[in-house]
Amino acid sequence: MKILTALALVVAGTAHLAAAAQHRGATLAMSLFAVVAVGQSALAALHLRRGDGVVRAAVGITSLALIVLWAASRWTGVVIGHTHEPGAVGAVDATAVVAQLVALGAITKTSSGPARWTAAAGIATGAALLAVTLSSGPRAAGDTERHHHHGEEAAAASEHPA
């Protein structure tokens, strides 16, 4: 399970690195995605090296916190970067969320007692947020007026308002 947890974190980190590249027109958002990518990769290495309870807790807390932040960015928008509008669900962010759910699942298998129940609650919460977001987010609701721009698209959109 250590390898599965670490692999899931690397996949999530890679997805966050891709998100950083998509946000190259918004320095703050790009920087935050890059920090998350590096942090998840470092956490993967740390988990492989000494995947004790503290590291598993860090995996669980960060994974669930990032899933919650992602869901908030799809429902209401997050005041970071170039837009405050809810973003559409894309392949990159969905990959990160699913990878974080896999990491939560893997640490559930290796934890016991309260840590196991906490990780299981994180999986349930994260899966519920993913399901609700996919079924009711801007793209799923057919809301074509509210969308999320990246990089040059954001600059072009600001020059030509709808």
C-alpha positions as CSV (number, residue, x, y, z in Angstrom):
1,M,0.0,0.0,0.0
2,K,3.0,2.3,0.5
3,I,3.7,2.2,-3.2
4,L,0.1,2.8,-4.2
5,T,-0.1,5.8,-1.8
6,A,3.1,7.2,-3.2
7,L,2.1,6.6,-6.8
8,A,-1.3,8.3,-6.2
9,L,0.4,11.3,-4.7
10,V,2.8,11.6,-7.6
11,V,-0.1,11.4,-10.1
12,A,-1.9,14.1,-8.1
13,G,1.3,16.2,-8.0
14,T,1.8,15.8,-11.7
15,A,-1.8,16.9,-12.3
16,H,-1.2,19.9,-10.2
17,L,2.0,20.7,-12.2
18,A,-0.1,20.5,-15.3
19,A,-2.7,22.9,-13.7
20,A,0.2,25.3,-12.9
21,A,1.1,25.3,-16.6
22,Q,-2.6,26.0,-17.5
23,H,-2.6,29.0,-15.1
24,R,0.6,30.6,-16.5
25,G,-1.3,33.8,-17.0
26,A,-2.1,34.1,-13.3
27,T,1.1,34.1,-11.3
28,L,-0.5,33.5,-7.9
29,A,-2.6,30.5,-9.0
30,M,0.3,29.1,-11.0
31,S,2.6,29.4,-8.0
32,L,0.2,27.8,-5.6
33,F,-0.4,24.8,-8.0
34,A,3.4,24.4,-8.3
35,V,3.8,24.4,-4.5
36,V,1.1,21.8,-4.2
37,A,2.8,19.7,-6.9
38,V,6.1,19.8,-5.2
39,G,4.5,19.2,-1.8
40,Q,2.6,16.1,-2.9
41,S,5.8,14.7,-4.6
42,A,7.8,15.3,-1.4
43,L,5.0,13.7,0.7
44,A,5.1,10.7,-1.7
45,A,8.9,10.3,-1.1
46,L,8.5,10.8,2.7
47,H,5.7,8.2,2.7
48,L,7.9,5.6,0.9
49,R,10.8,6.3,3.3
50,R,8.9,6.2,6.6
51,G,5.2,6.0,6.1
52,D,4.3,6.2,9.8
53,G,1.1,7.5,11.3
54,V,2.2,11.1,11.1
55,V,3.0,10.9,7.4
56,R,-0.3,9.0,6.8
57,A,-2.1,11.7,8.7
58,A,-0.4,14.4,6.5
59,V,-1.5,12.5,3.4
60,G,-5.1,12.3,4.6
61,I,-5.3,15.9,5.7
62,T,-3.8,17.4,2.6
63,S,-5.6,15.1,0.2
64,L,-9.0,15.9,1.8
65,A,-8.2,19.6,2.1
66,L,-7.3,19.8,-1.6
67,I,-10.5,18.0,-2.6
68,V,-12.6,20.4,-0.5
69,L,-10.8,23.4,-2.1
70,W,-11.3,21.9,-5.6
71,A,-15.0,21.4,-4.9
72,A,-15.3,25.0,-3.6
73,S,-13.6,26.3,-6.8
74,R,-16.1,24.5,-8.9
75,W,-19.2,25.6,-6.9
76,T,-18.5,29.2,-6.0
77,G,-15.1,30.0,-7.4
78,V,-12.0,30.7,-5.3
79,V,-10.5,34.1,-5.0
80,I,-7.1,33.2,-6.3
81,G,-5.7,34.1,-9.6
82,H,-7.4,35.7,-12.5
83,T,-11.1,34.7,-12.0
84,H,-13.5,34.4,-9.2
85,E,-16.1,32.4,-11.2
86,P,-16.7,28.7,-10.7
87,G,-14.5,26.6,-13.0
88,A,-15.6,23.8,-15.2
89,V,-14.5,20.3,-14.4
90,G,-11.6,19.3,-16.5
91,A,-9.5,16.1,-17.1
92,V,-6.5,17.5,-15.2
93,D,-8.4,18.5,-12.0
94,A,-10.6,15.3,-12.1
95,T,-7.3,13.2,-12.3
96,A,-5.9,15.0,-9.2
97,V,-9.1,14.4,-7.2
98,V,-9.3,10.8,-8.1
99,A,-5.6,10.3,-7.3
100,Q,-6.1,12.0,-3.9
101,L,-9.1,9.6,-3.3
102,V,-6.9,6.7,-4.1
103,A,-4.2,7.9,-1.7
104,L,-6.9,8.2,1.0
105,G,-8.0,4.7,0.2
106,A,-4.5,3.3,0.4
107,I,-3.8,4.9,3.8
108,T,-7.1,3.6,5.1
109,K,-5.8,0.1,4.4
110,T,-2.6,0.6,6.4
111,S,-4.1,2.6,9.3
112,S,-5.9,1.4,12.4
113,G,-8.2,2.8,15.1
114,P,-9.2,6.4,14.8
115,A,-6.8,7.1,11.9
116,R,-8.5,4.4,9.8
117,W,-12.0,5.9,10.6
118,T,-10.7,9.4,9.8
119,A,-9.3,8.3,6.5
120,A,-12.5,6.4,5.7
121,A,-14.6,9.5,6.5
122,G,-12.2,11.4,4.2
123,I,-12.9,9.0,1.4
124,A,-16.6,9.2,1.9
125,T,-16.5,13.0,2.0
126,G,-14.2,13.4,-1.0
127,A,-16.2,10.9,-3.1
128,A,-19.4,12.7,-2.2
129,L,-17.9,16.1,-3.1
130,L,-16.7,14.6,-6.4
131,A,-20.1,13.2,-7.2
132,V,-22.0,16.3,-6.3
133,T,-19.6,18.5,-8.2
134,L,-19.7,16.4,-11.3
135,S,-23.4,16.3,-11.3
136,S,-24.1,20.0,-10.5
137,G,-21.1,22.1,-11.5
138,P,-21.3,24.8,-14.1
139,R,-20.5,22.5,-17.0
140,A,-22.9,19.8,-15.9
141,A,-25.7,22.3,-15.4
142,G,-25.1,23.6,-19.0
143,D,-24.1,27.0,-17.7
144,T,-22.1,28.4,-20.7
145,E,-22.0,31.9,-19.4
146,R,-19.8,31.1,-16.4
147,H,-16.5,29.4,-17.3
148,H,-12.9,29.4,-16.3
149,H,-10.1,30.8,-18.6
150,H,-6.5,29.9,-18.6
151,G,-3.4,31.8,-19.7
152,E,-3.8,33.6,-22.9
153,E,-7.5,32.8,-23.0
154,A,-8.0,34.9,-19.9
155,A,-6.2,37.9,-21.5
156,A,-8.3,37.6,-24.6
157,A,-11.5,37.3,-22.6
158,S,-10.7,40.4,-20.7
159,E,-10.1,42.3,-23.9
160,H,-13.4,41.1,-25.4
161,P,-16.1,41.0,-22.7
162,A,-19.2,39.0,-23.4
